């Protein structure tokens, strides 16, 4: 039973961080497209801002691996 709960916790960590990353990237992508349309010189900064939420999913994977390590 304990192993099943740890597996569920690891899956939940990845799923929740994935959903949060997708939500953040959708908001940044929409705003970034508008900003690039008005000022094309902001494109490099928008690309960096679009990549930043990827750290959220990486943290989710790290937490999942730490949870799986307890099994």
N, C-alpha and C positions, 0 to 999 in steps of 0.2 A: 504494500500500500504506500509506504513512504517513498519508494522509488517512482511509483506512478505520479505522485504529487510533485516530486522534484522534476520529472519530465514535463509535467504540465506547466510548472513554474518557468522552466527554461523556454518552452514554446510561447508562453504568454509574454515573456520579456522580449523575445524577438518580434512577435506579432505587434505588440503595442508600440515598440520603437519604430517598426516599419510603417505603421499607420501614421505616427506623428511625423516621420520624415516625409512621407508622401504629402501630408497636409501642408507642411511648411514649404516644400518645394513647389507645390501648386500655387501657393500665394506669392512666393518670390518670383516664380516664372511669369505669372500674369503681370505683376508689377514691373518686372524686368523687361518684358516685351514692350510695354508702354514707354518705359524710360529710354530704351534703345531706339524706339521709333522717333522720339522727340530729340534725343541727343545720342547719335551713334558713337560718340567717343566714350560713353559710359559702358560699352560692351565688356571690356576686360573686368571691370569691377563687378558687373552683374554676374559674370561667369563664376567669379570667386564666391559671391554671395549665394549662388545656386549650389555650389559644392559644399558649403559649410554645413547644411543639415545632414549630410552624409555621416558626420561624426556621431549623430544620434543613433543610427542603426549600428555603427561599429561598437558603440558602448553597449547596445543591446546584445550583440554577439558576445562581447566580453563577459557580460553578466551571465549569459546563458552557459558559456563554457565554465565559468566558476561554479554555477549551480550543478552542471553535469559532473564536474569534478568531485562533488560531494556524494555522488551515487555509489 
